[in-house]
Amino acid sequence: MCRAQERGRIMNKFADLVDQHTEELAALDGADAGKLLLLGKIIDIPSATQMLRYYAGAADKIHGEVLRVSGKYQGYTLKEPIGVVGVIIPWNFPTMMFFLKVSPALPAGCTIVVKPAEQTPLSALYYAHLAKLAGIPDGVINVVPGFGETAGAAISSHMDVDSVAFTGSTEIGRVIMESAARSNLKTVSLELGGKSPMIIFDDADVDMAVNLSRLAIFFNKGEICVAGSRVYVQEGIYDEFVKKSVEAARNWKVGDPFDASSNMGPQIDKVQFEKVLKYIEHGQSEGATLLTGGKPTGDKGYYIEPTIFTEVKEDMKIAQEEIFGPVMCLMKFKTVEEAIEKANCTRYGLAAGIVTKSLDIANRVSRSVRAGTVWVNCYFAFDPDAPFGGYKMSGFGRDQGMGAMDKYLQVKSVITALPDSPWY
């Protein structure tokens, strides 16, 4: 690729071109994934260009270190591009996931092969077109549409791919790690599933907590890895919270994603639609109480009503497995200790939310919950400067933040003999 300063300039031009085509790009993601057109224009596309510009500024600021080696030697480190990076992204946020991986790899000087999800290839292809218009050299960003078992498998097993960055399910993450190990031991970073807890304490503003928890699970029709799908409410406000949450869910409008009045579009496809409905069946058969929703809605398409269960037990399938749909599990707790224990009762550790007016509770719980991101009195507060990734079976490695570039860099130590050095 080109010099560092030039990389930064081209990345900024790339961001400008993306901004200029916001309408078309949001429409492509809406058509492919059922995402709301309005939110695509005001959230997804602007977040993508913000990410690009953040890393464009880092392109000429990748430094090694001078080492204090013992003896008559001079030592320093170099940070070099890791090489060819394979990027495999999911269908729920086609634009944001594209730039979450590509943006830090570009200033590092890597070349990139992107495999978008087979359900949502259109915006990725458009981004490849805009990258060329921006002046990114041929071969630096390559978009290869295809299925996971063919195109994805080829990337993870290819002997000339030096690193793989994957966002998706834990099951496929395992397959990619195994494939990487069997080929050239390429490095792997994984951002996998989640079953994130939302913990609401007695001192919380109930209306704010209801709105946050509704957003946390029903935003993007629940097709988001950090969805606040397990909602724990302290017993003092539980009954009031339940009543208001049911009302809020029923007011969450499900409809055409190109209609600006819609709050939620359809599930991505028939497979996901049927998967979510199957989990709802499991919840009922295991004894959870269905408060609202639970059914398809509309006379066509894969729309599901916002769904709330209560009387959910920790060992139920709906409380342990990632549903990836608009299904909230409501549970009650008494003490801070109980809330922490319940929040950590999962194989996942991607995110968590805390709603409280107490700084002591916020500090204690945020340090006790095993999750890569903890939001206090907010949710979905993402920023390019805030590292993002998981604990436990939610994966490893971090996107966002300056440290994200480390995934795409090798560190080389250079030691030079200085036999006549006057000091060492």
Legacy VTK file of the C-alpha trace (Angstrom):
# vtk DataFile Version 3.0
C-alpha trace
ASCII
DATASET POLYDATA
POINTS 424 float
0.000 0.000 0.000
1.047 3.687 0.041
2.866 5.796 2.650
1.257 6.290 6.041
0.267 9.941 5.503
-1.254 9.056 2.154
-3.192 6.185 3.698
-4.782 8.623 6.136
-5.687 11.059 3.375
-7.286 8.333 1.247
-9.233 6.953 4.205
-10.703 10.395 4.852
-11.687 10.640 1.197
-13.271 7.187 1.465
-15.285 8.432 4.462
-16.407 11.498 2.491
-17.662 9.289 -0.347
-19.576 7.068 2.063
-21.241 10.160 3.558
-22.219 11.322 0.082
-24.009 8.011 -0.595
-25.760 7.601 2.769
-29.230 7.280 1.253
-28.314 4.475 -1.162
-26.243 2.576 1.414
-28.940 2.702 4.078
-31.445 1.501 1.474
-29.217 -1.441 0.541
-28.936 -2.565 4.167
-32.659 -2.037 4.600
-33.480 -4.178 1.571
-30.990 -6.894 2.495
-31.468 -7.087 6.262
-34.833 -5.484 7.038
-33.056 -2.683 8.900
-34.856 0.601 9.462
-33.977 3.041 6.701
-34.127 6.049 9.024
-31.742 4.559 11.595
-29.399 3.484 8.831
-29.135 7.107 7.738
-28.694 8.593 11.211
-26.801 5.809 13.031
-25.207 3.068 10.907
-23.670 5.073 8.077
-22.477 8.023 10.234
-20.963 5.564 12.739
-19.084 3.905 9.905
-17.536 7.131 8.644
-16.708 8.186 12.206
-14.789 4.921 12.553
-12.933 5.474 9.289
-11.877 8.983 10.247
-10.783 7.862 13.722
-8.333 5.361 12.258
-7.328 7.638 9.388
-5.826 9.881 12.055
-3.791 6.943 13.373
-2.201 5.990 10.061
0.997 8.011 10.617
1.183 7.394 14.374
2.157 3.723 14.534
5.382 3.698 16.525
7.779 1.131 17.891
9.792 1.522 21.083
13.428 2.113 21.970
14.560 -0.729 24.231
16.948 -0.528 27.162
18.788 -3.780 26.366
21.711 -4.818 28.570
25.245 -5.005 27.203
26.791 -3.238 24.240
23.683 -3.308 22.084
21.076 -0.956 20.702
17.503 -2.248 20.570
14.205 -1.053 19.181
10.940 -2.495 17.940
9.144 -2.117 14.631
5.418 -2.536 14.097
4.813 -4.089 10.693
1.620 -5.074 8.848
0.608 -8.629 9.673
-0.150 -9.155 5.968
-3.375 -10.442 4.449
-6.377 -10.157 6.760
-9.512 -12.228 6.254
-12.662 -10.530 7.541
-15.877 -12.513 7.988
-18.835 -10.405 9.078
-22.475 -11.096 10.024
-25.744 -9.887 8.562
-27.206 -7.862 11.434
-25.090 -4.709 10.951
-23.573 -5.050 7.460
-22.149 -1.529 7.297
-20.920 -1.112 10.843
-19.293 -4.558 10.906
-17.536 -3.900 7.610
-15.858 -0.776 8.957
-15.321 -2.151 12.456
-12.851 -4.611 10.913
-11.583 -2.777 7.832
-10.930 0.627 9.423
-8.064 -0.423 11.769
-6.560 -2.812 9.216
-6.095 -0.080 6.594
-3.771 2.252 8.569
-1.788 -0.804 9.687
-0.922 -1.328 6.007
-2.676 -4.665 5.537
-4.556 -5.994 2.566
-8.044 -7.253 3.333
-10.392 -9.937 2.024
-13.950 -9.322 3.248
-16.606 -12.014 3.136
-19.978 -10.407 3.902
-22.826 -12.592 5.099
-24.611 -14.299 2.217
-27.838 -12.541 3.276
-26.326 -9.028 3.075
-23.646 -8.646 0.380
-24.858 -5.490 -1.353
-23.458 -2.695 0.814
-20.062 -4.417 1.068
-19.812 -4.500 -2.721
-20.757 -0.821 -2.856
-18.039 -0.035 -0.298
-15.488 -1.791 -2.492
-16.595 0.453 -5.353
-16.289 3.596 -3.224
-12.882 2.474 -1.952
-11.626 2.364 -5.529
-13.041 5.828 -6.221
-11.289 7.122 -3.088
-7.932 5.962 -4.440
-7.377 2.822 -2.380
-5.106 0.699 -4.606
-6.477 -2.381 -6.329
-6.092 -5.473 -4.201
-6.127 -3.693 -0.842
-9.865 -4.176 -0.147
-11.338 -7.277 -1.740
-14.987 -8.277 -1.256
-15.786 -11.933 -1.861
-19.497 -12.763 -1.470
-20.324 -16.367 -0.763
-21.478 -18.899 1.782
-19.723 -19.609 5.044
-19.003 -23.253 4.257
-17.275 -22.297 0.998
-15.990 -18.703 0.896
-15.656 -18.386 4.676
-13.947 -21.741 4.978
-11.537 -20.808 2.192
-10.472 -17.669 4.055
-9.965 -19.378 7.406
-7.964 -22.239 5.895
-5.953 -20.366 3.251
-2.189 -20.584 3.677
-1.685 -17.024 2.414
-4.150 -15.399 4.834
-2.220 -14.234 7.901
-5.071 -13.281 10.241
-8.834 -13.752 10.510
-11.252 -11.340 12.210
-14.698 -12.861 12.696
-17.978 -11.690 14.181
-20.744 -14.252 14.475
-21.867 -17.274 16.446
-19.786 -19.141 19.003
-20.246 -22.366 17.038
-18.739 -20.921 13.860
-16.017 -19.217 15.883
-14.870 -22.656 17.010
-14.797 -23.875 13.408
-12.689 -20.888 12.332
-10.193 -21.428 15.165
-9.837 -25.076 14.225
-9.377 -24.237 10.549
-6.776 -21.587 11.374
-4.877 -24.076 13.516
-4.950 -26.778 10.851
-3.642 -24.413 8.165
-0.874 -21.895 8.890
-1.682 -21.056 12.545
-2.976 -17.660 11.467
-4.009 -15.342 14.285
-7.717 -15.193 15.075
-9.904 -12.576 16.750
-13.490 -13.475 17.586
-16.498 -11.380 18.587
-19.175 -13.948 19.286
-22.569 -14.306 20.905
-24.035 -12.686 23.975
-26.729 -13.063 26.592
-26.297 -9.687 28.174
-27.886 -8.812 31.540
-29.688 -5.554 32.222
-29.675 -4.976 36.010
-32.177 -2.450 37.353
-32.065 -1.417 41.008
-34.820 -0.095 43.289
-33.487 3.464 43.176
-33.727 3.691 39.380
-36.080 6.007 37.562
-38.606 3.395 36.443
-39.673 5.156 33.250
-36.051 5.606 32.164
-35.300 1.974 33.008
-38.300 0.763 31.000
-37.243 2.777 27.961
-33.633 1.611 28.203
-34.560 -2.050 28.579
-37.008 -1.839 25.670
-34.314 -0.328 23.484
-31.755 -2.881 24.704
-33.743 -5.868 23.454
-36.047 -4.637 20.684
-33.605 -2.358 18.830
-32.744 -3.868 15.424
-35.461 -6.513 16.169
-33.230 -8.104 18.769
-30.688 -9.076 16.114
-27.732 -7.637 17.971
-25.028 -9.490 19.884
-25.167 -7.152 22.904
-28.964 -7.216 23.209
-30.064 -6.836 26.837
-32.067 -10.047 26.707
-31.947 -10.874 30.463
-33.563 -8.105 32.502
-33.107 -8.331 36.271
-35.273 -5.971 38.321
-35.001 -5.463 42.080
-38.141 -6.521 43.940
-39.084 -3.042 45.192
-39.959 -1.769 41.699
-40.543 -5.083 39.953
-44.341 -4.965 39.681
-44.374 -1.392 38.414
-41.586 -2.168 35.951
-43.409 -5.220 34.576
-46.631 -3.286 34.023
-44.904 -0.412 32.244
-42.660 -2.732 30.178
-45.660 -4.577 28.760
-47.247 -1.291 27.761
-43.985 -0.060 26.212
-43.557 -3.270 24.210
-47.081 -3.019 22.840
-46.344 0.540 21.711
-43.200 -0.539 19.820
-44.434 -0.429 16.230
-43.508 -3.358 14.005
-43.695 -2.592 10.306
-42.111 -1.741 6.990
-38.463 -0.764 7.611
-38.770 1.936 4.951
-41.631 3.551 6.911
-40.172 6.247 9.184
-42.831 5.540 11.830
-41.727 1.906 12.307
-39.669 0.976 15.369
-38.832 -2.526 14.202
-38.655 -4.341 10.881
-38.750 -8.041 9.995
-36.296 -10.715 11.068
-33.525 -11.246 8.523
-34.996 -14.386 6.887
-37.255 -17.390 7.332
-34.584 -19.378 9.170
-34.126 -16.741 11.869
-37.874 -16.097 12.021
-38.576 -19.759 12.740
-35.681 -19.984 15.199
-37.062 -17.121 17.305
-40.585 -18.592 17.292
-39.143 -21.943 18.376
-37.456 -20.298 21.369
-40.765 -18.674 22.293
-42.351 -22.135 22.246
-39.556 -23.421 24.482
-40.152 -20.604 26.946
-43.809 -21.480 27.255
-43.219 -25.230 27.499
-40.584 -24.733 30.222
-43.020 -22.787 32.359
-42.172 -19.126 31.758
-45.142 -16.741 31.642
-45.716 -14.983 28.320
-46.813 -11.445 29.179
-47.066 -9.992 25.687
-46.167 -10.780 22.084
-44.948 -14.208 21.114
-46.584 -14.385 17.700
-45.901 -13.452 14.075
-47.523 -10.216 13.006
-48.582 -8.841 9.634
-49.997 -10.698 6.669
-46.629 -11.210 4.974
-42.938 -11.127 5.820
-40.982 -12.349 8.826
-42.317 -9.988 11.486
-42.545 -11.007 15.150
-44.274 -9.137 17.964
-42.048 -7.705 20.727
-42.152 -10.481 23.312
-41.763 -10.440 27.101
-41.510 -13.441 29.412
-41.611 -13.356 33.197
-41.240 -16.136 35.788
-38.065 -17.105 33.932
-35.618 -19.465 35.670
-31.850 -19.355 35.146
-31.691 -22.880 33.703
-34.331 -22.295 31.040
-33.257 -22.373 27.414
-34.528 -18.824 26.827
-32.350 -17.580 29.710
-29.171 -19.374 28.635
-29.110 -19.423 24.835
-28.782 -16.490 22.470
-32.133 -16.042 20.732
-31.137 -13.131 18.475
-34.680 -11.866 18.312
-37.116 -9.543 20.138
-37.547 -11.675 23.261
-37.060 -10.220 26.773
-36.643 -12.441 29.833
-37.743 -10.615 33.004
-36.471 -11.807 36.390
-36.588 -10.516 39.967
-33.787 -10.172 42.519
-33.411 -8.987 46.123
-29.800 -8.058 46.860
-26.779 -6.686 45.013
-24.973 -9.981 45.611
-27.828 -11.916 44.034
-27.885 -9.596 41.027
-24.160 -10.115 40.417
-24.491 -13.878 40.734
-27.418 -14.010 38.308
-25.754 -11.674 35.809
-22.700 -13.954 35.667
-24.808 -17.113 35.329
-24.103 -17.469 31.600
-21.420 -18.831 29.301
-21.312 -15.442 27.580
-19.706 -12.158 28.622
-20.119 -9.532 25.926
-21.986 -6.653 27.596
-24.116 -5.636 30.553
-26.296 -2.719 31.602
-26.754 -1.210 35.062
-29.483 1.270 36.027
-29.035 2.919 39.419
-28.574 6.311 41.060
-25.977 4.909 43.458
-22.342 5.399 42.504
-21.331 2.699 44.976
-23.645 0.140 43.391
-22.603 1.150 39.872
-18.904 0.760 40.728
-19.319 -2.502 42.589
-21.488 -4.194 39.974
-19.528 -2.940 36.948
-16.336 -4.391 38.472
-18.034 -7.688 39.355
-19.880 -8.516 36.124
-17.721 -10.510 33.738
-18.385 -8.659 30.480
-16.297 -6.709 28.011
-18.553 -3.632 28.074
-20.683 -2.343 30.949
-23.114 0.529 30.354
-24.286 2.491 33.396
-27.592 4.362 32.983
-27.315 4.014 29.211
-27.179 1.291 26.562
-25.637 0.923 23.096
-23.213 3.753 23.891
-20.545 2.860 21.331
-17.577 5.007 20.350
-14.510 4.348 18.170
-12.294 5.098 21.181
-13.960 2.500 23.450
-12.561 -1.055 23.045
-15.264 -3.629 22.330
-15.118 -7.387 22.776
-16.062 -10.253 25.028
-15.210 -12.385 28.010
-15.727 -16.141 28.205
-17.508 -17.639 25.188
-18.225 -14.222 23.727
-14.756 -14.365 22.191
-11.440 -12.593 22.482
-9.648 -9.677 20.910
-10.962 -6.138 20.798
-12.484 -3.973 18.096
-12.456 -0.173 18.394
-9.882 1.847 20.272
-6.250 2.262 19.270
-5.511 -1.239 20.544
-7.645 -2.734 17.760
-4.807 -2.062 15.320
-2.578 -4.441 17.276
-4.520 -7.351 15.739
-3.199 -6.290 12.350
0.422 -5.593 13.323
3.474 -7.733 14.017
6.093 -6.550 16.511
9.713 -7.071 15.463
12.709 -6.546 17.759
15.893 -5.228 16.145
19.114 -5.620 18.164
22.341 -4.065 16.856
25.785 -4.575 18.331
27.500 -1.392 19.569
31.001 -2.567 20.514
32.413 0.961 20.861
29.458 2.543 22.624
30.551 5.112 25.274
27.597 4.049 27.478
25.054 1.291 27.758
LINES 1 425
424 0 1 2 3 4 5 6 7 8 9 10 11 12 13 14 15 16 17 18 19 20 21 22 23 24 25 26 27 28 29 30 31 32 33 34 35 36 37 38 39 40 41 42 43 44 45 46 47 48 49 50 51 52 53 54 55 56 57 58 59 60 61 62 63 64 65 66 67 68 69 70 71 72 73 74 75 76 77 78 79 80 81 82 83 84 85 86 87 88 89 90 91 92 93 94 95 96 97 98 99 100 101 102 103 104 105 106 107 108 109 110 111 112 113 114 115 116 117 118 119 120 121 122 123 124 125 126 127 128 129 130 131 132 133 134 135 136 137 138 139 140 141 142 143 144 145 146 147 148 149 150 151 152 153 154 155 156 157 158 159 160 161 162 163 164 165 166 167 168 169 170 171 172 173 174 175 176 177 178 179 180 181 182 183 184 185 186 187 188 189 190 191 192 193 194 195 196 197 198 199 200 201 202 203 204 205 206 207 208 209 210 211 212 213 214 215 216 217 218 219 220 221 222 223 224 225 226 227 228 229 230 231 232 233 234 235 236 237 238 239 240 241 242 243 244 245 246 247 248 249 250 251 252 253 254 255 256 257 258 259 260 261 262 263 264 265 266 267 268 269 270 271 272 273 274 275 276 277 278 279 280 281 282 283 284 285 286 287 288 289 290 291 292 293 294 295 296 297 298 299 300 301 302 303 304 305 306 307 308 309 310 311 312 313 314 315 316 317 318 319 320 321 322 323 324 325 326 327 328 329 330 331 332 333 334 335 336 337 338 339 340 341 342 343 344 345 346 347 348 349 350 351 352 353 354 355 356 357 358 359 360 361 362 363 364 365 366 367 368 369 370 371 372 373 374 375 376 377 378 379 380 381 382 383 384 385 386 387 388 389 390 391 392 393 394 395 396 397 398 399 400 401 402 403 404 405 406 407 408 409 410 411 412 413 414 415 416 417 418 419 420 421 422 423
